């Protein structure tokens, strides 16, 4: 059982899965054997024993994503970061990101055909950082909706381009309409970077 699912092309720097097994496990040996069978773009780092009722998907208390943008064309970042070279107002984008912490209903950023019972999420942090030719958006929440991060980033980019205002951003969230939110940025710039559990120390 995996800790979650996401769109094709999204990366995971950290992911958990759980399985039930009654016999003793030599962790080092099994990690080595699993890595010898898995494809080159998946790596197992460790096995952690947890309590019998542990569930890697439903027990997660926080997930963190990053979205990576490179502002200068770089062939070595192809499929690892989204190349976007238009001038962005990052200060204004960070002001908009703070607004996310004041809301819990994020239906406007969710795919319309989804099987969730609620669109409520608690966002713990959301901010942009810049370094050289790279722009990174970090967001942490107790849960995420389908396509949520990618559509938030697209909407924040529209703010950075001065296509919409902070007031517009509040109105979009209140509307609960995916049609009013911004475009969904490409999947290959998105990374799942952390999953937190009460019983696992990272």
C-alpha positions in Angstrom: 0.0 0.0 0.0 1.5 3.3 -1.1 1.2 6.6 0.8 -0.6 8.2 -2.1 -0.9 8.7 -5.8 -0.2 11.6 -8.1 -0.1 12.5 -11.8 2.3 11.0 -14.3 5.5 12.9 -14.4 5.5 14.1 -10.8 8.6 13.2 -8.8 8.9 12.0 -5.2 12.0 12.6 -3.1 10.4 10.7 -0.3 7.6 8.1 -0.4 6.4 5.5 2.0 4.6 2.2 1.5 3.6 -0.4 4.0 3.2 -4.2 3.9 2.4 -6.9 6.5 5.0 -9.6 7.1 5.3 -12.0 10.1 8.8 -13.3 9.7 12.1 -11.5 10.7 13.6 -9.3 8.0 17.2 -8.6 7.3 16.8 -5.0 6.3 20.1 -4.5 4.6 19.7 -7.6 2.5 16.1 -6.9 1.5 16.8 -3.3 0.6 19.7 -4.5 -1.6 17.5 -7.1 -3.3 14.6 -4.7 -3.9 16.9 -2.2 -5.5 18.4 -4.8 -7.8 14.9 -5.6 -9.1 13.4 -2.1 -9.3 13.7 0.2 -12.3 16.5 2.7 -12.3 14.2 5.6 -11.4 13.0 4.1 -8.1 15.2 3.5 -5.1 14.5 1.9 -1.7 16.5 3.6 1.2 15.2 1.8 4.3 12.6 -0.5 6.0 11.1 0.7 9.2 9.1 -1.5 11.6 5.8 0.1 12.7 2.8 -1.0 14.7 0.4 -3.5 13.3 -2.4 -1.0 12.5 -0.1 1.5 10.8 -1.4 2.8 7.4 1.0 4.8 5.3 -1.7 6.7 3.5 -4.3 7.5 6.2 -1.8 8.0 9.1 0.1 10.8 7.4 -0.1 14.0 9.4 1.6 16.3 6.9 2.8 16.2 3.3 5.1 18.7 1.6 5.5 19.5 -2.0 7.9 21.7 -4.0 7.4 23.1 -7.5 10.6 23.9 -9.3 10.9 26.5 -12.1 14.1 27.4 -14.0 14.1 30.8 -15.5 17.0 30.2 -17.8 16.9 27.3 -20.3 19.0 24.4 -19.0 19.0 21.0 -20.9 20.2 19.2 -17.7 16.9 20.2 -16.0 14.7 18.8 -18.8 11.8 16.9 -17.2 13.1 17.9 -13.7 12.0 21.5 -13.6 9.6 23.7 -15.6 11.3 26.3 -17.9 9.4 29.6 -17.6 11.3 32.8 -18.4 8.7 35.5 -18.1 9.3 38.2 -15.4 7.4 37.3 -12.2 6.6 39.5 -9.2 7.7 37.0 -6.5 7.0 39.4 -3.6 3.3 39.6 -4.7 3.2 35.8 -5.2 4.4 35.4 -1.6 1.7 37.7 -0.4 -0.9 35.6 -2.2 0.7 32.4 -0.9 0.1 33.6 2.7 -3.7 33.9 1.9 -3.8 30.1 1.5 -3.2 29.7 5.2 -6.5 31.6 5.9 -8.6 29.1 4.1 -9.6 25.4 4.3 -11.9 24.8 1.3 -9.8 24.4 -1.8 -12.4 23.1 -4.2 -11.4 25.7 -6.8 -7.9 24.1 -7.1 -9.2 20.5 -7.4 -10.0 18.4 -10.4 -13.8 18.4 -10.9 -14.2 14.6 -11.3 -12.9 13.3 -8.0 -14.2 10.9 -5.4 -13.3 12.9 -2.2 -15.9 13.5 0.5 -14.5 16.9 1.4 -12.4 19.6 -0.2 -11.1 20.8 3.2 -7.3 20.9 3.7 -5.2 22.6 6.4 -2.3 24.4 4.8 0.6 24.8 7.3 3.0 26.8 5.1 3.2 28.1 1.5 6.0 30.3 0.2 8.3 31.0 -2.8 12.1 31.1 -2.7 14.6 32.2 -5.4 18.2 31.3 -5.9 20.1 32.2 -9.0 18.0 31.1 -12.0 15.7 28.9 -9.9 12.3 29.6 -8.3 10.8 27.1 -5.9 7.3 27.0 -4.4 7.0 25.0 -1.1 3.7 24.0 0.4 2.8 21.8 3.3 -0.7 20.6 4.3 -2.4 17.8 6.1 -3.8 16.5 2.8 -3.9 17.6 -0.9 -6.6 17.3 -3.5 -6.1 16.0 -7.0 -4.1 18.6 -9.1 -4.2 21.0 -6.2 -0.6 22.1 -6.1 -0.2 22.4 -9.8 -3.3 24.6 -10.1 -2.3 26.7 -7.1 1.1 27.4 -8.7 -0.6 28.3 -12.0 -2.9 30.8 -10.3 0.0 32.2 -8.3 2.0 32.7 -11.6 -1.0 34.7 -12.9 -0.6 36.9 -9.9 3.1 37.2 -10.5 2.3 38.3 -14.1 -0.1 40.9 -12.7 -3.0 39.2 -14.6 -5.0 38.9 -11.4 -4.9 40.7 -8.0 -4.8 39.5 -4.4 -8.5 40.4 -4.2 -9.1 38.2 -7.3 -7.2 35.4 -5.6 -9.5 35.6 -2.5 -12.6 35.7 -4.9 -11.3 32.6 -6.7 -11.0 30.6 -3.5 -14.4 31.7 -2.3 -16.0 30.7 -5.7 -15.1 27.0 -5.3 -14.9 26.9 -9.1 -12.0 25.3 -10.9 -12.9 27.3 -14.0 -12.0 30.5 -12.2 -8.6 29.4 -10.9 -5.5 29.5 -13.0 -3.9 27.0 -15.4 -2.3 23.8 -14.2 1.5 23.9 -14.5 3.3 20.9 -16.0 3.7 17.8 -13.8 7.5 17.4 -14.2 8.3 20.4 -12.0 6.5 19.0 -9.0 8.2 17.0 -6.2 6.7 15.3 -3.2 9.5 16.0 -0.7 8.3 14.9 2.7 5.6 12.8 4.4 5.3 13.0 8.2 3.9 10.4 10.7 3.6 10.6 14.4 5.5 7.3 14.8 8.3 7.8 12.4 11.3 10.2 12.9 12.7 11.4 9.6 
